[in-house]
């Protein structure tokens, strides 16, 4: 009986303890906002580290945030198994789930790009406005070949004896009409100048030609009449005599025709004298045909009036210049090199190396690069400048072709006098190189950096520069940058932004070595 009574008391004591414990748990859960922060502060004060980091380190080396489990938190149990550590319990720190929303990095774990070793001191996030302000352009890093070159000054020139055509007066006369205007585009056989003939030799040559023509007609009519009478009445000797005379007149006419051609008349004008039986009062000077022997590299031949040298009413002598026509479908790039570069130029010409040629505007080369071959190298060095001249053939193209009031006007892409820059190769190409524009690289003391894009921010990455010139930077290929997206411009401005951020006041997340 006594044993049963003790067993009964033990059961009621267990029930009462359970009820009391349940009441305590319910009360604690209802009032945790009052006692939980103070308990945490008490624990934090007992475990405060000696480096005075305000307890913000939590033992997270490199702050990887991979699991947030606080495996090395330095207190495996501490009696807080249910104290809300899923969000780190840092409600008084103003950053729930360690997301650092005020840092501009949503979900600081970088789950969008797999970037786990992010360092705020070398990271930069740009707004859309900042992208536009610095003209930021990004690109994927790929391997390519690079040729080390030396730059030489050059200029666009006309091809001697090919590009310009001087139109001269074939005979002495007075200018009565000028057909084209300066700058107009014309075709062969298009009329240029009308001359009223005042040259006595040409007038006499036309008169003799017309007189011989009339004499030939008389002889032909006489032969026809004699042959119609019959051989029995008139001796055949008279017919033969007239035919011999016809042959003499034909020979004279042929010589006189050639003389008129040399005076500047064309075949149509001479035939017009025969048809009208009148002397030609004026002579029209026309554009000559294109040089068929000249290579135009499949570019359209086109004359344009470069200059007009006469005016209406002006008396001109035979051989005097009237107009200057130009055909700029092909031009030369004339470069100037030092004597030491002669062998390299000859090698480039012999082996058919492509040479990069770039237009120069306001002291800077343009974005376009034209690959050309060295045509020939001069056989002498300029006495004054000691420069060795070399030439490259430059195919041209029309950038304007308009018709206005029945007249055609064109504009060429390249013009004589335009400055160029020629890059002569110094050796064979370097294969599998990382080549970046100079705007993608920035120097800071002994270090050189590029900016690699990761999601919504850029990380400053140190690099080693193998070679650089004013147009390109060759970066050592260590296998890390290939395939990455980097800023191809604006590196200098981005470097300034990082420096400003580093010295722009106290970081609200000081001690968080992200």
LUMVOSE-715337 format. One line per field, with one value per residue (C-alpha): x, y, z. Coordinates in steps of 0.25 Angstrom, whole numbers. Layout:
<sites>
x c(X  ...);
y c(Y  ...);
z c(Z  ...);
</sites>
This chain:
<sites>
x c(0  11  18  5  4  18  16  3  11  22  12  5  18  22  9  11  25  21  10  19  30  19  14  29  31  18  21  36  31  21  31  44  45  47  58  64  72  78  82  89  96  101  106  113  120  126  131  136  149  161  163  151  143  130  126  123  132  125  137  134  147  145  130  127  112  111  103  101  101  112  120  132  124  132  120  114  102  101  87  81  76  63  68  65  79  73  74  86  78  84  71  79  89  79  82  73  79  92  87  93  81  87  100  93  96  83  86  101  104  105  97  94  108  115  125  129  141  135  143  136  149  151  137  128  114  110  96  90  94  108  109  105  113  126  122  124  125  127  132  136  151  156  169  174  187  195  206  216  217  224  216  220  213  207  198  189  194  190  196  206  202  189  180  180  177  180  171  178  174  176  177  177  163  154  146  131  125  129  120  123  125  136  134  124  126  127  128  137  133  124  126  135  139  134  145  142  153  163  175  178  185  172  164  173  173  158  157  167  159  146  152  158  144  138  148  146  132  134  144  134  123  132  136  121  118  129  126  111  115  121  135  133  131  141  155  157  169  161  154  167  173  161  162  177  173  162  172  181  170  166  180  180  167  173  185  176  167  179  183  170  170  183  178  168  155  149  143  129  133  141  129  120  129  127  112  109  120  123  135  134  133  135  142  136  147  141  146  156  154  159  172  169  183  181  177  165  164  149  146  137  145  139  145  142  145  157  159  155  166  159  147  137  143  157  167  175  187  189  194  189  182  167  163  168  161  163  160  161  156  170  180  194  197  211  218  231  241  255  266  267  253  256  259  247  238  244  242  227  226  233  225  211  209  197  200  189  186  177  172  177  168  171  184  177  175  161  154  155  167  170  179  188  200  213  213  227  239  246  260  266  266  261  273  266  257  266  253  250  237  228  215  202  191  178  165  154  139  128  121  112  106  95  88  85  79  84  98  105  113  121  130  141  144  159  164  178  185  178  187  189  197  204  207  219  220  233  231  222  209  208  197  187  188  179  178  170  168  176  163  161  173  177  190  191  205  212  199  191  176  164  149  142  127  120  105  101  115  130  142  156  165  180  187  201  204  213  213  206  205  196  185  186  190  195  191  198  189  188  175  166  161  158  143  140  133  141  139  146  145  144  154  161  147  144  157  154  140  147  157  146  138  150  152  138  135  132  127  114  119  133  139  131  142  134);
y c(0  9  6  9  22  26  22  31  43  41  41  54  61  58  63  76  78  76  86  96  94  96  109  114  111  118  130  131  130  141  150  147  161  166  156  150  163  165  150  152  164  157  145  155  163  150  145  159  157  165  172  181  178  181  166  167  156  144  136  136  136  142  144  134  133  119  113  123  111  117  104  112  122  118  113  100  100  112  108  115  104  111  126  129  127  125  140  141  148  161  169  181  181  186  175  163  150  157  162  176  183  196  192  191  176  168  154  157  142  145  133  139  139  129  139  135  143  157  168  182  189  184  185  195  196  206  212  213  228  225  215  226  237  229  222  209  197  182  171  156  153  144  140  146  148  161  167  176  188  202  214  223  236  236  244  241  246  245  235  242  242  234  242  256  259  273  277  287  295  288  300  315  321  329  322  324  314  306  294  288  295  292  280  273  259  256  244  242  250  259  274  283  296  302  310  319  316  327  319  322  308  301  310  307  292  292  299  290  278  284  287  273  267  276  272  257  259  265  254  243  249  250  236  232  240  234  220  222  226  213  208  209  224  228  222  215  223  235  227  222  236  240  228  231  246  240  232  244  252  241  241  256  255  244  253  265  257  253  267  272  261  266  280  275  271  258  248  253  268  264  256  268  277  266  266  281  285  296  300  297  311  305  294  286  281  268  259  248  233  226  220  206  201  207  197  202  190  188  203  211  221  235  248  261  275  279  293  302  310  319  328  332  342  338  336  323  318  304  295  305  298  299  290  280  267  256  242  238  223  219  227  225  225  231  228  233  223  224  217  206  202  200  185  183  190  182  169  173  177  164  154  162  165  173  187  194  208  217  231  242  253  263  256  243  231  227  214  208  201  198  186  189  184  191  195  199  206  218  216  228  235  250  259  269  260  247  240  228  228  216  215  207  206  211  207  218  218  228  234  243  243  253  260  274  282  272  272  261  263  252  252  241  235  238  251  255  262  254  249  235  225  213  201  193  179  176  161  149  150  146  135  133  146  154  168  179  194  204  209  196  196  205  206  209  210  197  190  189  185  182  182  168  168  160  161  175  180  180  174  180  169  171  167  166  174  168  179  192  203  214  205  192  185  171  164  151  139  132  125  134  145  137  136  147  159  172  187  190  205  215  207  221  226  213  214  228  223  212  221  231  220  216  230  235  234  222  210  206  191  193  180  172  167  163);
z c(0  3  -10  -18  -11  -15  -29  -29  -24  -34  -45  -40  -38  -53  -58  -49  -54  -69  -67  -60  -71  -82  -75  -74  -89  -93  -85  -90  -104  -102  -96  -104  -109  -95  -90  -102  -107  -92  -92  -105  -100  -88  -95  -106  -95  -89  -102  -108  -116  -112  -126  -123  -135  -128  -129  -143  -148  -143  -146  -161  -168  -182  -179  -190  -185  -191  -181  -169  -160  -151  -150  -144  -136  -124  -116  -121  -111  -102  -99  -111  -120  -122  -121  -136  -141  -155  -157  -149  -138  -141  -141  -134  -146  -156  -166  -166  -172  -174  -187  -186  -194  -191  -197  -211  -212  -211  -206  -203  -205  -220  -224  -238  -242  -233  -229  -214  -212  -214  -207  -205  -205  -220  -224  -231  -235  -245  -248  -262  -262  -258  -270  -279  -273  -275  -288  -282  -292  -288  -296  -294  -294  -305  -310  -323  -330  -328  -337  -332  -341  -342  -346  -358  -363  -377  -386  -397  -411  -425  -434  -443  -458  -454  -445  -452  -467  -472  -484  -493  -505  -518  -526  -525  -522  -513  -502  -505  -495  -482  -480  -466  -453  -443  -435  -445  -449  -464  -473  -485  -498  -490  -495  -487  -495  -508  -516  -527  -538  -541  -545  -559  -561  -557  -566  -578  -575  -575  -588  -595  -590  -594  -608  -610  -607  -617  -628  -625  -627  -641  -645  -641  -649  -661  -660  -659  -671  -680  -676  -679  -694  -697  -701  -716  -716  -705  -704  -691  -689  -684  -674  -668  -667  -659  -650  -647  -644  -634  -627  -625  -619  -610  -605  -603  -595  -586  -583  -580  -571  -563  -562  -557  -546  -542  -541  -531  -539  -537  -548  -545  -548  -560  -566  -562  -572  -583  -580  -579  -589  -579  -571  -556  -549  -535  -528  -516  -506  -500  -488  -492  -490  -478  -478  -481  -477  -463  -453  -445  -435  -439  -435  -444  -452  -451  -455  -447  -451  -441  -446  -458  -463  -474  -475  -486  -496  -493  -505  -503  -511  -516  -504  -493  -481  -480  -469  -459  -458  -447  -446  -431  -432  -428  -419  -412  -398  -397  -384  -379  -372  -366  -374  -364  -367  -382  -381  -373  -383  -395  -387  -385  -400  -404  -395  -397  -383  -380  -374  -365  -370  -361  -364  -354  -349  -339  -336  -333  -342  -345  -342  -355  -360  -375  -378  -390  -397  -399  -414  -415  -408  -413  -418  -412  -398  -397  -396  -386  -377  -379  -380  -389  -396  -399  -405  -404  -413  -407  -413  -412  -411  -413  -401  -408  -422  -425  -437  -435  -447  -457  -452  -444  -431  -424  -412  -409  -396  -397  -402  -406  -394  -384  -372  -370  -360  -365  -356  -361  -355  -347  -348  -348  -340  -326  -325  -314  -307  -299  -306  -299  -303  -294  -288  -282  -273  -262  -254  -239  -234  -238  -240  -253  -253  -261  -257  -258  -258  -248  -248  -245  -240  -245  -238  -240  -244  -244  -257  -263  -276  -286  -296  -299  -309  -312  -318  -311  -298  -298  -285  -279  -282  -268  -272  -262  -271  -284  -285  -275  -277  -275  -276  -290  -287  -275  -266  -261  -257  -250  -242  -238  -233  -224  -218  -215  -208  -200  -195  -194  -179  -169  -176  -168  -170  -165  -160  -170  -179  -190);
</sites>
